[in-house]
Amino acid sequence: MDMLIWGGALLSAVGLCGLVLCIVRVQRARRANLPDAELREVMRRVLPLNLGALFLSMIGLMVVILGIFLG
């Protein structure tokens, strides 16, 4: 069961890194004072990565909980 816990923690950490990457990309775009249309384009490109990172984090946390319950 330790493999489930550590694997889930790794998935959650990868998802967290993805969320940090999304934050950094949007923050850079906001600091660049881009026009509204270009800022929306950056946001449109970051959104799937953000959702994927959230999903990965959620799955990782679910695996950790499953490992704890089974262990």
LOMIDREN-449269 format. One record per atom (N, C-alpha, C): chain; atom name; x, y, z. Coordinates in Angstrom, 3 decimals. Atoms other than C-alpha are relative to their C-alpha. Layout:
N
{chain=A name=CA c1=X c2=Y c3=Z};
...
END
This chain:
71
{chain=A name=N c1=0.806 c2=-1.196 c3=0.000};
{chain=A name=CA c1=0.000 c2=0.000 c3=0.000};
{chain=A name=C c1=0.857 c2=1.271 c3=0.000};
{chain=A name=N c1=-0.888 c2=-1.158 c3=0.022};
{chain=A name=CA c1=2.995 c2=2.265 c3=0.372};
{chain=A name=C c1=0.175 c2=0.538 c3=-1.416};
{chain=A name=N c1=-0.146 c2=-0.435 c3=1.399};
{chain=A name=CA c1=3.286 c2=2.322 c3=-3.419};
{chain=A name=C c1=-1.168 c2=0.892 c3=-0.414};
{chain=A name=N c1=1.162 c2=-0.834 c3=0.309};
{chain=A name=CA c1=-0.247 c2=3.712 c3=-3.672};
{chain=A name=C c1=0.147 c2=1.386 c3=0.617};
{chain=A name=N c1=-0.129 c2=-1.280 c3=-0.695};
{chain=A name=CA c1=0.465 c2=6.417 c3=-1.133};
{chain=A name=C c1=1.054 c2=0.872 c3=-0.670};
{chain=A name=N c1=-1.074 c2=-0.797 c3=0.613};
{chain=A name=CA c1=3.779 c2=7.503 c3=-2.666};
{chain=A name=C c1=-0.301 c2=0.341 c3=-1.457};
{chain=A name=N c1=0.399 c2=-0.289 c3=1.379};
{chain=A name=CA c1=2.445 c2=7.224 c3=-6.208};
{chain=A name=C c1=-1.027 c2=1.121 c3=-0.066};
{chain=A name=N c1=1.001 c2=-1.059 c3=-0.061};
{chain=A name=CA c1=-0.543 c2=9.358 c3=-5.311};
{chain=A name=C c1=0.607 c2=1.332 c3=0.390};
{chain=A name=N c1=-0.675 c2=-1.240 c3=-0.393};
{chain=A name=CA c1=1.701 c2=11.888 c3=-3.604};
{chain=A name=C c1=0.788 c2=0.570 c3=-1.174};
{chain=A name=N c1=-0.729 c2=-0.455 c3=1.183};
{chain=A name=CA c1=3.828 c2=12.045 c3=-6.754};
{chain=A name=C c1=-0.948 c2=0.626 c3=-1.018};
{chain=A name=N c1=0.996 c2=-0.578 c3=0.911};
{chain=A name=CA c1=0.736 c2=12.616 c3=-8.907};
{chain=A name=C c1=-0.474 c2=1.365 c3=0.489};
{chain=A name=N c1=0.432 c2=-1.273 c3=-0.561};
{chain=A name=CA c1=-0.419 c2=15.364 c3=-6.586};
{chain=A name=C c1=1.077 c2=1.069 c3=-0.143};
{chain=A name=N c1=-1.097 c2=-0.958 c3=0.139};
{chain=A name=CA c1=3.011 c2=17.008 c3=-6.683};
{chain=A name=C c1=0.151 c2=0.464 c3=-1.444};
{chain=A name=N c1=-0.067 c2=-0.382 c3=1.413};
{chain=A name=CA c1=3.054 c2=16.939 c3=-10.491};
{chain=A name=C c1=-1.153 c2=0.948 c3=-0.335};
{chain=A name=N c1=1.137 c2=-0.892 c3=0.212};
{chain=A name=CA c1=-0.414 c2=18.488 c3=-10.519};
{chain=A name=C c1=0.226 c2=1.372 c3=0.613};
{chain=A name=N c1=-0.308 c2=-1.275 c3=-0.645};
{chain=A name=CA c1=0.731 c2=21.171 c3=-8.099};
{chain=A name=C c1=0.999 c2=0.798 c3=-0.819};
{chain=A name=N c1=-0.972 c2=-0.690 c3=0.874};
{chain=A name=CA c1=3.697 c2=21.974 c3=-10.349};
{chain=A name=C c1=-0.702 c2=0.581 c3=-1.232};
{chain=A name=N c1=0.770 c2=-0.509 c3=1.132};
{chain=A name=CA c1=1.266 c2=22.327 c3=-13.246};
{chain=A name=C c1=-0.797 c2=1.237 c3=0.364};
{chain=A name=N c1=0.745 c2=-1.181 c3=-0.450};
{chain=A name=CA c1=-0.845 c2=24.758 c3=-11.241};
{chain=A name=C c1=0.916 c2=1.202 c3=0.170};
{chain=A name=N c1=-0.968 c2=-1.092 c3=-0.150};
{chain=A name=CA c1=2.218 c2=26.823 c3=-10.385};
{chain=A name=C c1=0.410 c2=0.527 c3=-1.365};
{chain=A name=N c1=-0.347 c2=-0.421 c3=1.357};
{chain=A name=CA c1=3.157 c2=26.879 c3=-14.070};
{chain=A name=C c1=-1.102 c2=0.874 c3=-0.599};
{chain=A name=N c1=1.126 c2=-0.809 c3=0.486};
{chain=A name=CA c1=-0.318 c2=28.192 c3=-14.942};
{chain=A name=C c1=0.015 c2=1.389 c3=0.628};
{chain=A name=N c1=-0.030 c2=-1.277 c3=-0.698};
{chain=A name=CA c1=-0.035 c2=30.911 c3=-12.326};
{chain=A name=C c1=1.113 c2=0.878 c3=-0.553};
{chain=A name=N c1=-1.139 c2=-0.763 c3=0.512};
{chain=A name=CA c1=3.384 c2=31.963 c3=-13.611};
{chain=A name=C c1=-0.292 c2=0.537 c3=-1.399};
{chain=A name=N c1=0.298 c2=-0.444 c3=1.369};
{chain=A name=CA c1=2.220 c2=32.114 c3=-17.242};
{chain=A name=C c1=-0.987 c2=1.160 c3=-0.019};
{chain=A name=N c1=1.003 c2=-1.068 c3=-0.017};
{chain=A name=CA c1=-0.825 c2=34.255 c3=-16.462};
{chain=A name=C c1=0.571 c2=1.259 c3=0.640};
{chain=A name=N c1=-0.606 c2=-1.164 c3=-0.661};
{chain=A name=CA c1=1.139 c2=36.507 c3=-14.126};
{chain=A name=C c1=0.941 c2=0.732 c3=-0.946};
{chain=A name=N c1=-0.887 c2=-0.634 c3=0.989};
{chain=A name=CA c1=3.744 c2=37.137 c3=-16.841};
{chain=A name=C c1=-0.803 c2=0.767 c3=-1.040};
{chain=A name=N c1=0.833 c2=-0.664 c3=1.008};
{chain=A name=CA c1=1.011 c2=37.981 c3=-19.328};
{chain=A name=C c1=-0.631 c2=1.270 c3=0.575};
{chain=A name=N c1=0.602 c2=-1.188 c3=-0.611};
{chain=A name=CA c1=-0.626 c2=40.392 c3=-16.890};
{chain=A name=C c1=1.028 c2=1.102 c3=0.199};
{chain=A name=N c1=-1.046 c2=-1.008 c3=-0.196};
{chain=A name=CA c1=2.673 c2=42.130 c3=-16.122};
{chain=A name=C c1=0.484 c2=0.608 c3=-1.308};
{chain=A name=N c1=-0.424 c2=-0.505 c3=1.307};
{chain=A name=CA c1=3.382 c2=42.523 c3=-19.848};
{chain=A name=C c1=-0.965 c2=1.040 c3=-0.547};
{chain=A name=N c1=1.017 c2=-0.977 c3=0.418};
{chain=A name=CA c1=0.321 c2=44.802 c3=-20.099};
{chain=A name=C c1=-0.480 c2=-0.262 c3=-1.422};
{chain=A name=N c1=0.499 c2=0.376 c3=1.314};
{chain=A name=CA c1=-1.008 c2=42.924 c3=-23.091};
{chain=A name=C c1=-1.393 c2=0.569 c3=-0.216};
{chain=A name=N c1=1.388 c2=-0.407 c3=0.285};
{chain=A name=CA c1=-4.134 c2=44.152 c3=-24.850};
{chain=A name=C c1=-0.974 c2=-1.107 c3=0.408};
{chain=A name=N c1=1.023 c2=0.922 c3=-0.494};
{chain=A name=CA c1=-7.362 c2=42.490 c3=-23.817};
{chain=A name=C c1=-0.088 c2=-1.270 c3=-0.846};
{chain=A name=N c1=0.135 c2=1.164 c3=0.879};
{chain=A name=CA c1=-7.532 c2=40.202 c3=-26.857};
{chain=A name=C c1=1.177 c2=-0.963 c3=0.184};
{chain=A name=N c1=-1.162 c2=0.867 c3=-0.182};
{chain=A name=CA c1=-3.993 c2=38.890 c3=-26.362};
{chain=A name=C c1=-0.004 c2=-0.657 c3=1.377};
{chain=A name=N c1=0.101 c2=0.576 c3=-1.343};
{chain=A name=CA c1=-4.542 c2=38.392 c3=-22.636};
{chain=A name=C c1=-1.028 c2=-1.127 c3=0.017};
{chain=A name=N c1=1.008 c2=1.063 c3=0.091};
{chain=A name=CA c1=-7.667 c2=36.389 c3=-23.419};
{chain=A name=C c1=0.559 c2=-1.230 c3=-0.721};
{chain=A name=N c1=-0.613 c2=1.115 c3=0.718};
{chain=A name=CA c1=-5.646 c2=34.271 c3=-25.860};
{chain=A name=C c1=0.941 c2=-0.789 c3=0.923};
{chain=A name=N c1=-0.875 c2=0.684 c3=-0.963};
{chain=A name=CA c1=-3.070 c2=33.516 c3=-23.158};
{chain=A name=C c1=-0.845 c2=-0.803 c3=0.979};
{chain=A name=N c1=0.883 c2=0.696 c3=-0.939};
{chain=A name=CA c1=-5.856 c2=32.600 c3=-20.761};
{chain=A name=C c1=-0.641 c2=-1.227 c3=-0.659};
{chain=A name=N c1=0.617 c2=1.108 c3=0.716};
{chain=A name=CA c1=-7.473 c2=30.399 c3=-23.413};
{chain=A name=C c1=0.982 c2=-1.170 c3=-0.141};
{chain=A name=N c1=-0.998 c2=1.051 c3=0.128};
{chain=A name=CA c1=-4.205 c2=28.484 c3=-23.868};
{chain=A name=C c1=0.359 c2=-0.621 c3=1.345};
{chain=A name=N c1=-0.372 c2=0.507 c3=-1.326};
{chain=A name=CA c1=-3.585 c2=28.098 c3=-20.128};
{chain=A name=C c1=-1.120 c2=-0.827 c3=0.628};
{chain=A name=N c1=1.143 c2=0.664 c3=-0.629};
{chain=A name=CA c1=-7.083 c2=26.872 c3=-19.240};
{chain=A name=C c1=0.057 c2=-1.529 c3=-0.064};
{chain=A name=N c1=-0.059 c2=1.475 c3=-0.006};
{chain=A name=CA c1=-6.680 c2=23.241 c3=-20.450};
{chain=A name=C c1=1.105 c2=-0.549 c3=0.905};
{chain=A name=N c1=-1.083 c2=0.429 c3=-0.889};
{chain=A name=CA c1=-3.361 c2=22.940 c3=-18.611};
{chain=A name=C c1=-0.438 c2=0.118 c3=1.462};
{chain=A name=N c1=0.484 c2=-0.207 c3=-1.360};
{chain=A name=CA c1=-4.977 c2=24.324 c3=-15.475};
{chain=A name=C c1=-0.985 c2=-1.107 c3=0.399};
{chain=A name=N c1=0.977 c2=1.048 c3=-0.304};
{chain=A name=CA c1=-7.872 c2=21.877 c3=-15.641};
{chain=A name=C c1=0.669 c2=-1.370 c3=0.109};
{chain=A name=N c1=-0.723 c2=1.264 c3=-0.067};
{chain=A name=CA c1=-5.519 c2=18.969 c3=-16.336};
{chain=A name=C c1=0.795 c2=-0.130 c3=1.283};
{chain=A name=N c1=-0.773 c2=0.024 c3=-1.244};
{chain=A name=CA c1=-3.325 c2=19.902 c3=-13.380};
{chain=A name=C c1=-0.920 c2=-0.211 c3=1.202};
{chain=A name=N c1=0.961 c2=0.209 c3=-1.090};
{chain=A name=CA c1=-6.348 c2=20.131 c3=-11.092};
{chain=A name=C c1=-0.485 c2=-1.449 c3=0.035};
{chain=A name=N c1=0.448 c2=1.389 c3=0.083};
{chain=A name=CA c1=-7.555 c2=16.738 c3=-12.310};
{chain=A name=C c1=1.079 c2=-0.943 c3=0.510};
{chain=A name=N c1=-1.104 c2=0.852 c3=-0.429};
{chain=A name=CA c1=-4.128 c2=15.183 c3=-11.774};
{chain=A name=C c1=0.188 c2=0.067 c3=1.514};
{chain=A name=N c1=-0.102 c2=-0.153 c3=-1.454};
{chain=A name=CA c1=-3.940 c2=16.596 c3=-8.258};
{chain=A name=C c1=-1.126 c2=-0.741 c3=0.720};
{chain=A name=N c1=1.142 c2=0.652 c3=-0.624};
{chain=A name=CA c1=-7.409 c2=15.324 c3=-7.446};
{chain=A name=C c1=0.158 c2=-1.519 c3=-0.045};
{chain=A name=N c1=-0.202 c2=1.444 c3=0.115};
{chain=A name=CA c1=-6.652 c2=11.827 c3=-8.750};
{chain=A name=C c1=1.102 c2=-0.463 c3=0.955};
{chain=A name=N c1=-1.088 c2=0.345 c3=-0.915};
{chain=A name=CA c1=-3.385 c2=11.798 c3=-6.791};
{chain=A name=C c1=-0.461 c2=-0.052 c3=1.441};
{chain=A name=N c1=0.501 c2=-0.001 c3=-1.370};
{chain=A name=CA c1=-5.127 c2=12.727 c3=-3.572};
{chain=A name=C c1=-0.963 c2=-1.162 c3=0.257};
{chain=A name=N c1=0.894 c2=1.149 c3=-0.147};
{chain=A name=CA c1=-7.766 c2=10.073 c3=-4.175};
{chain=A name=C c1=0.798 c2=-1.296 c3=0.152};
{chain=A name=N c1=-0.838 c2=1.192 c3=-0.108};
{chain=A name=CA c1=-5.028 c2=7.462 c3=-4.650};
{chain=A name=C c1=0.651 c2=-0.067 c3=1.381};
{chain=A name=N c1=-0.582 c2=-0.024 c3=-1.354};
{chain=A name=CA c1=-3.366 c2=8.566 c3=-1.399};
{chain=A name=C c1=-1.028 c2=-0.466 c3=1.028};
{chain=A name=N c1=1.052 c2=0.397 c3=-0.955};
{chain=A name=CA c1=-6.649 c2=8.212 c3=0.488};
{chain=A name=C c1=-0.310 c2=-1.490 c3=-0.138};
{chain=A name=N c1=0.244 c2=1.433 c3=0.232};
{chain=A name=CA c1=-7.245 c2=4.809 c3=-1.113};
{chain=A name=C c1=1.111 c2=-0.838 c3=0.627};
{chain=A name=N c1=-1.122 c2=0.711 c3=-0.602};
{chain=A name=CA c1=-3.768 c2=3.691 c3=-0.045};
{chain=A name=C c1=-0.063 c2=-0.013 c3=1.517};
{chain=A name=N c1=0.125 c2=-0.069 c3=-1.461};
{chain=A name=CA c1=-4.392 c2=4.860 c3=3.515};
{chain=A name=C c1=-1.115 c2=-0.931 c3=0.482};
{chain=A name=N c1=1.100 c2=0.868 c3=-0.409};
{chain=A name=CA c1=-7.734 c2=3.061 c3=3.703};
{chain=A name=C c1=0.341 c2=-1.483 c3=-0.140};
{chain=A name=N c1=-0.339 c2=1.408 c3=0.223};
{chain=A name=CA c1=-6.338 c2=-0.185 c3=2.290};
{chain=A name=C c1=1.191 c2=-0.447 c3=0.851};
{chain=A name=N c1=-1.202 c2=0.345 c3=-0.795};
{chain=A name=CA c1=-3.161 c2=-0.010 c3=4.410};
{chain=A name=C c1=-0.352 c2=-0.092 c3=1.407};
END
